[in-house]
Amino acid sequence: MSDLALPIILIGGGGHASVLADILLSQGRKIFAVISPDDTNQRQIFRNIPRFKEDKDALSFKPDDVLLVNGIGMMPESNLRQSVNQYFESLGYRFETVIADSAIVSSFSVIEEGVQILPCAIVNAGACIGKHTIVNSGALVEHDCDVGAHNHIAPKAVLCGQVKTEEGVFVGANATIIQNLQISHSSVIGAGATVTQSVNSKTIVFGARGTTNKY
């Protein structure tokens, strides 16, 4: 069976998961179940999809028989999403890469396993998007950027050419990182910030002037 024919188990039943479900269903993918401790029937998109209450419920399926999609949104300074990915990977499960039909992704880019590229996002030639990173709606990743694993590039954020981000970076909505900069691991670029110099690890950047603060 090809990977495209494998059913999906979606982890999470909140807003981010609903966007992913919408993309997958519109592409004809089968979502076998949603894992969520909360009642997913509050969101119309989940009403006809069976619900598992706990992660362990997914373990009744062999890793070769399903693909997982992590629908837990990434929050600054939180490793919950990354921990879920690592837990299931340690058991041999694989994560599907989700790319919205309206996203523009260069055939000369590299998109690693578990990446999620949401509607109207753009990933240009030479860019590399690391494992399990979210490129959210309307975000722009310009040419030759190297985006690390477990990043979140929030809606309308802009990474200009040849930006490098290390693991666990969060780039807030409408933030701009100018070209040729490096954002070190676990840093947070606040919403609307303009970054004009490289950023050390575990640093918060906020405001139009790019004020920094360690955490």
C-alpha positions in Angstrom: 0.0 0.0 0.0 1.4 3.4 -0.9 1.7 6.1 1.8 -1.0 8.1 0.1 -3.5 5.3 0.6 -2.7 4.9 4.3 -5.3 6.3 6.7 -4.5 9.2 9.0 -4.7 9.4 12.7 -4.9 13.1 13.7 -3.5 14.0 17.1 -5.4 16.9 18.6 -8.9 18.3 18.2 -8.4 22.1 18.5 -8.1 24.8 15.9 -4.8 23.8 14.4 -6.0 20.3 14.0 -9.2 21.5 12.3 -7.2 23.3 9.6 -5.2 20.2 9.0 -8.3 18.1 8.8 -9.8 20.5 6.3 -6.7 20.2 4.1 -6.5 16.4 4.3 -10.2 15.9 3.6 -10.2 18.2 0.6 -7.3 16.1 -0.8 -9.3 12.9 -0.4 -7.4 11.5 2.5 -9.1 9.2 5.0 -8.9 10.4 8.6 -9.5 7.2 10.6 -9.7 8.9 14.0 -8.9 12.1 16.0 -7.0 11.8 19.3 -8.4 14.3 21.8 -9.4 14.2 25.5 -12.0 16.9 24.7 -15.3 16.5 22.8 -14.5 17.2 19.2 -18.1 17.4 18.2 -18.0 21.1 19.0 -16.2 21.5 15.7 -18.3 20.6 12.7 -15.3 19.2 10.7 -14.8 16.4 13.3 -18.4 15.3 13.7 -18.2 12.3 11.4 -14.7 11.2 12.5 -14.3 8.7 15.4 -12.5 10.0 18.5 -9.8 8.4 20.7 -9.4 10.0 24.1 -5.8 9.0 24.8 -2.6 8.7 22.8 -2.3 5.0 23.8 -5.5 4.3 21.8 -3.5 4.8 18.6 -1.1 2.0 19.6 -3.7 -0.6 18.6 -2.6 0.2 15.0 0.6 -1.0 13.7 3.1 1.7 12.6 3.1 0.4 9.0 -0.7 0.6 8.8 -1.3 4.3 9.5 0.3 7.7 9.2 0.1 10.3 12.0 -0.5 14.0 11.8 0.3 16.2 14.8 -2.5 18.7 15.1 -1.3 20.2 18.4 -0.4 23.8 17.8 3.0 25.1 18.8 3.2 27.7 21.5 6.3 29.7 22.5 8.5 28.1 25.1 6.5 24.9 25.0 7.9 21.5 24.0 4.5 19.6 24.1 4.2 19.2 20.4 7.8 18.1 20.0 7.5 15.6 22.8 4.4 14.0 21.1 6.4 13.6 17.9 9.3 12.0 19.6 7.2 9.6 21.6 5.5 8.2 18.6 8.6 8.1 16.5 10.3 6.1 19.2 7.7 3.5 18.7 8.2 3.4 14.9 5.3 5.6 13.7 5.7 8.0 10.8 4.2 11.4 10.4 2.6 12.6 7.2 3.7 15.8 5.5 0.7 18.1 4.9 0.8 20.7 2.2 -2.3 22.8 1.4 -3.2 22.9 -2.3 -3.1 26.7 -2.2 0.5 26.8 -0.9 3.3 27.5 -3.3 6.2 25.2 -2.7 9.2 25.2 -5.0 10.2 21.9 -6.5 13.7 23.0 -5.7 13.0 23.2 -2.0 13.5 20.4 0.6 10.5 19.5 2.8 11.2 17.0 5.5 8.9 14.5 7.2 6.0 15.8 9.2 6.2 19.4 7.9 2.9 21.3 7.7 2.5 24.0 5.1 -0.8 25.8 5.4 -3.0 27.7 2.9 -1.3 30.4 0.9 2.1 30.0 2.4 5.1 30.3 0.1 8.4 28.3 0.2 10.8 29.4 -2.5 13.7 27.7 -4.3 16.6 26.4 -2.3 14.8 26.6 1.0 14.9 23.6 3.4 12.1 23.1 6.0 13.1 20.8 8.8 11.1 17.9 10.4 7.8 18.7 12.0 7.9 22.5 11.3 4.8 24.5 10.7 4.7 27.1 8.0 1.4 28.7 8.8 -1.1 30.4 6.6 0.3 33.1 4.4 3.9 32.9 5.7 6.8 33.4 3.3 10.0 31.5 3.4 12.3 33.0 0.8 15.1 31.4 -1.3 17.8 29.4 0.4 16.5 29.7 3.9 17.3 26.8 6.2 14.5 26.3 8.7 15.3 23.9 11.6 13.1 21.1 13.0 10.2 21.8 15.3 9.9 25.5 14.2 6.6 27.5 13.9 6.5 30.2 11.3 3.3 31.9 12.2 0.8 33.5 9.8 2.1 36.3 7.5 5.7 36.0 9.0 8.5 36.6 6.5 11.9 35.0 6.4 14.0 36.8 3.8 16.7 35.1 1.8 19.3 32.8 3.4 17.9 33.0 6.9 18.9 30.1 9.1 16.8 29.1 12.1 17.9 26.3 14.5 15.6 23.8 16.3 12.6 24.9 18.3 12.3 28.5 17.0 9.0 30.3 17.1 8.5 33.2 14.6 5.3 35.2 15.5 2.6 36.5 13.2 3.7 39.3 10.9 7.3 39.2 12.1 10.1 39.9 9.5 13.6 38.5 9.6 15.9 40.2 7.1 18.3 38.2 4.9 21.4 36.3 6.0 20.6 36.1 9.7 20.8 33.2 12.1 18.2 32.6 14.8 19.6 30.2 17.4 17.6 27.3 19.0 14.6 27.9 21.2 14.3 31.6 20.4 11.0 33.4 20.1 10.5 36.2 17.6 7.4 38.1 18.8 4.5 39.1 16.6 5.2 42.1 14.4 8.9 42.2 15.3 11.5 43.2 12.7 14.8 41.3 13.2 17.9 43.0 11.7 20.6 41.1 13.5 21.3 37.4 14.4 19.7 36.1 17.6 21.3 34.0 20.3 19.6 30.9 21.8 16.6 31.2 24.2 16.1 34.8 23.4 12.8 36.7 23.0 12.7 39.4 20.3 9.8 41.8 20.4 8.6 45.1 18.9 9.3 46.8 15.6 12.9 47.6 16.8 13.7 44.1 17.7 14.3 44.5 21.4 15.7 41.3 22.9 15.4 39.6 26.3 16.8 36.2 27.5 14.5 33.7 29.2 
